[in-house]
Amino acid sequence: MQKFINESSLLTHVPSEAQRLGFEPTETIRNTINRSHERPVTAADLTEPWVTAAATAARQAMAHSRATWNRWNLLAEAERICAEIRCSSAADRRHMIDAVAAAAASQCIALNAYRYKVPLNASVDVAFADHALFEFHGGRLYTEAGILANEQLVLDTRNDDGGPAIAPHLANIFLTQDGKGRTALAPDQSSAAHEVLSSGRFLDAVVGPADSGKTTTMAAIRDCWEQTYDEGCVVGLAPAAASTDVLDRKLGLAAENVAKWLYETVGQGAAHRAEQFRDLESADSP
């Protein structure tokens, strides 16, 4: 049988029980709250190196999770980084989070400018933090140099047309003939497949909404490519294990997770195999 105690009886029961055991209720609660020997942080405790380090951590976390972000994202990341820091007051915590977010924003690259220009002699009811009060805080987008460099690499690879290709007339023949159990392509699918097969670019992208036939188009591209070059010359890569299962099932293609493939081809897995190979060569040499 479960016993329920209402709130009013609980408020009287706990102090009387503490006194019965020889404890002063008020002093016990005070000692429990102040048990930590770490003094709560105040706004005056924040140093520039610490704020810079916390801001760098916030910026790096943003760059690992998304390509662009705004001030609200930086504030949320600053809260996560500083979650275990006790502050003396709510105002001190707001000051700390704002300082980290502002420093992180200064380390980022702004993708759009502020909409309004503020005169040097603007009053406080118009200007705040060096920009107009009419600016929406979440309206400015940021990124970082590494993401822009990766984007430029993708664009350069896409514009490089020195890669392998299939002659346009051969691509037409392959796409119009019946493949091995291949579904007939719609005109837009055939056009996309023909462009990928004959472009000669090192990177092409087929973009479309869900259930628009991207996988069917990729199956045709794979079939035509292997007819021209060699069976098994197409490698399937997917960002997640669930996606590799889709490629396995719908394309009949042995697909791998991108992270694992990079690990095995140019990462530590490849380095470990190369080291083992060198050890075997050294053991076999006279």
Buried (B, 14 or more C-beta within 10 A) or exposed (E): EEEEEEEEEEEEEBBEEBEEEEBEEEEBBEEEEEEEEEEEBBBEBBEEEBBBBBBBBBBBBBBEEEEEBBBEBBBBBBBEBBEEBEBBEEEBBEBBBBBBBBBBBEBBEEEEEBEEEBEEEBEEEEBEEEBBEEBEEEEBBBBBEEBEEEEEEEEEEBEEEEEEBBEEEBBBEBBEEEBEEBEEBEEEBBEBBBBBBBBEBBBBEBEEEEEBBBBBBBBBBBBBBBBBEEEEEBEBBBEEEEBBEBBBEEBEBEBBBBEBBBBBEEEEBEEEEEEEEEEEEEEEEE
